[in-house]
Amino acid sequence: MLFAACGNDAETITPTVGPITESVYASGVVKAEGQYQVFPTVNGTVVELLVREGDTVKAGQVLLRIDDRTSSLTSRTADAQLRLLERNASETGPVLAQLKEALGQARDKAEVDSVNYARQVALWSQQIGSKNELDQRELAYTTSKAARNRAVQALEEARNRLRTELDVARNNSAMGSASNDDRAPRSLMDGVVYDLMIEPGELATTQRAVAIVGSTERFVVELEVDEYDITKVEPGQAVRISLDSYNGYAFNGRVTRIVPNMDLRSRTFRVEAVFTELPPRLFPNLTVEASIVLEHKDSALTIPASYVLDDHYVLTGAAERTVISIGARDLEKVEVTSGIDANTTLYKP
């Protein structure tokens, strides 16, 4: 860039040709992929921690145990009721076996009374015996037949009732088992325990996280982009990511996701990016600053941003305005696409 001075001490330059990169600034943090806080689903005292910070865990692995005595007693009671009903609902169990035996006796008696009644009818047809004997045989048969039917009904009702009670007991036992699982929070993913936020003897509540678990190998960068810039950002754009932990060295990345809901407090949108050039070592919640690359040109006609008036003009004389068209811009310079050339002398406003 060439500088000259005219008689009235005005500062002048001529445009230069060189690279320019237009980007959007964003700040944020590093997060492990899938990182989440573990919340217990029951209240109780922590009796044992089964993992430590930095341990790798598998999906379903128990992280800690919570003593919830009420749930434990309820679970044991439900299991005892289930075992009792499984025995009683069995066809060989004491309840149904007793009813089956009673039904067998009622059937035998009904069969005997049926034979006696039939014999008495045959005798009466031959004018043998008395009408009173015939009536007694008939009454005995009718009574025993009704008793047999009641025994059949009692057996069927008992069988249905016990099966229903068994289903209820199984549901109660399953709920008790689920309650036991609730007292042993598990990891939802293969990953690493990044933090344990409770100690044995402390009270765990459903409103307080007890651990943080996330991926061991894959990380994402959560960035906050101002509402004035979000319309320029698209998935797939390159990102230069700087971390304080690496003395501001910029790593390459790529935009993967734009969350379309604006945070009303900060007036920003959340944009996620991944590293395409992975740092040697990463930790969750590292602070980052990023430049999302909108456009890059290796050879562009550029001038300092301070020489542009109202985004459309430059001074080509002490009081002469020239209309220009602007392309890419960064924090220091802008690209001029028309209106002037590399030989045009510009005056600083």
Secondary structure by P-SEA (a helix, b strand, c coil): cbbbbcccbbbbbbbbbbbbbbbbbbbbbbbcccbbbbbbccccccccccccccccccccccccccccaaaaaaaaaaaaaaaaaaaaaccccaaaaaaaaaaaaaaaaaaaaaaaaaaaaaaaaaccccaaaaaaaaaaaaaaaaaaaaaaaaaaaaaaaaaaaaaaaaaaaaaaaaaaaaabbbbcccccccccccccccccccccccbbbbbccbbbbbbbbcccccccccccbbbbbbbccccbbbbbbbbccccccccccccbbbbbbbbccccccccccccbbbbbcccccccccccccccccccccccccccbbbbbbbccccccbbbbccccccccccccc
